[in-house]
Amino acid sequence: MDCASILHAHSTFEPGGKELRTVRLINALGGDLHHTLLVGDPERVSALDALDPAARFELSGSDAPALLGRPALARYRALAQYMRQFDLVLSYSWGAMDLVMAHRLFARRLSLPLLIHHEDGFDEDEAVRRNWRRNLYRWLALPSARALVVPSRLLDRIARNEWGVPAGKIRLIDNGIDLARFAGQAAARSPRQGPLTVGTVAGLRAVKNIRRLVRMVALAGDDLRLTIAGEGSDRAAIEAEIAAQGMAQRVTLLGHVADPSPLYRDFDIFALSSDSEQAPIALVEAMASGLPVVSTDVGDVAAMVSEPNRRFVKPREDLVGLSDALRELAGAPHLRGALGEANAAKALAQFDEQTMVANYRALYGEALNRPIT
């Protein structure tokens, strides 16, 4: 059987949920596929470090058209011509929407391959309300897509209600992880001597609102420490908030951590403080590691955690409620253990990577009209 050629289009390819999921899928889907990455910023591709050296993969060459830029018919045509060499086109989030528009304009005229679009969430500029111009652009472009893949029930509703995508085109596929890598963390967690640790794993971007997390821990009392794994453009603002709260001796900024799985054994409580999420992979990792969760009520978080943990998911504006949740869990070791066990069971039941891979394999195989082995 000939090797099928797949184009992946991302605005950047630095470690994040959708980028690392793409890498895991490339690694898992088998050797009869050849993958090409078209990226808007070729200098930001460090997620490739997780790629299996045996994968058939290449970055697009210097002759590839620009993925990002001002709307222009000539650029759309160039993107469409570029797509002709592939058997399937996969586009990801707003940063690749020009490729989707190019497909919409030229798919029939140039006999373009099928396109599947993936949406994973929003930055801070659309955390509360979507930009109406972007909504209109999506509404115009997305009819060309064979399917729209989303990881959350919230995005499913947004796609139907704001972008006009028919329900039959939407594929809800839960994010999955290699549960075995995290399941041992609860057993490895040693009894604490001294202050407990609140931990998070997140890119340091404004939409993650780590500054809110610093304030949550500060309000919760002096017996909590905070560990933050991640890097990004909001680091200076976070450091300023740490200083303003007098937390310099209680907060550890680890920077980017390529493999966060060992970190979870050192956490007592996992916390998310985001203004916007959909189905965060770090949350699934924390659940699989047997941790209780305190989080802002964003995206599908409340539905993802176990039922007894849901009362610790608070409105993002409720700083006092979030800090009270941390304080309550810090003082209740048996409750932390019970919630951790319930979260681990929920992760095992719903967020297994093998199930995720099987769902993507079926979807892409259907589009290619061939099985992916």
C-alpha positions, 0 to 999 in steps of 0.5 A: 500500500502506498504511503498516504501524505498528510499536511498538518497546519499550525500557527506555532508548534511549541509544547502545548495541548494540541501540539503535543497531541499531534506529536503523540498521534503521529508517533502512534498512527503507524508507518504508512503515513508521511506527515508534513508540518506547515507552521506559521512561525518556523522558529517556534517548533520545539514540540518536535523534540517529542517526535519519534525519530522513526516517524515519517515526518518533515517540515515544509520547505522554504518554497511553502506559502505563508500560513499567516498574513493579510487576507489576499486572494493570491495567498489563498491561491498559493495555499490551495496549490500547496495543498494539492500534493497531499492526500489529507489536510489537517488544520488546527485552531484559529492560526490555520483558518486562512488555510481553511478559507483557501480550501473553501475557495478553491477545493472544487476548482483545484480538486483539493484533498479533504480537510479536517479542522481541529479547534482546541480553545481560545487565547485571552482575547476570546476567553469570555466572548468570541470576536465577531469578525473571527466568528464570521470568518469561521462561519464562511470558511468551515463549510469546506471542512469534512469534519470539525474535531473538538475536545470539549462539550463547550466547543461543540456548543460554540461550533453549532451555535456561533459558527453554524457547523452542522452537528453531523460534522462535529466530532467530539474526541476526548483528549487522552493520555498514557495513563500508565505513566501517571497511575503510579504517582499516587503510590509514590507520593510520600507523607508530607512533613511541613507545608503542602504543595499546590502545583500546576502545569501550564504555559505562562500565558495571560489566558492561564492567569497564573497571577490569580493562582498566586493570589489564591495560594497567598489568601489560603494561608502560610502553610501552602507552597506553590510549584509552577511548571511552564514557560511563556510570555507572562512570566515577568508579570507572574514574578511581579505578582509573586513579589507583590504578595510576598511569596518569593520564598513559597513559590517555585517557577520550574520553567518548561518541563519536557516530561511533567509526569514525575512532578505530580508525585510532589504535588498535594493539590493540583490547581488551575486558574485559567480564564479559558480552557476546554479539556486541559490535558494537564488536568487529566494528568493530575487526575490520573496521578490521584490528585484532588483538583481546585479549578476555575469553572471553565470549559469542561473542567467541572464535567471532567473531574469526579463528581465529589470533586466538583464542589471545588470548581469555582467561578473564576471571579470567586477568588475567595471561594477558590482560596477557601477550597485550597484551605479546606483541602489542605486541612483534610488529608483523608478528603484529599485522598478520597478525591484523588482516588475518585479522579483517578478512576474517572481518568481511567474510565474516560481519558485513555490515550488508546481510545483517543488514538483509535478515534482519530485513526478511524476518522482519518482513515475514513477521510483517506478512504483506507485503513490506517494500521 
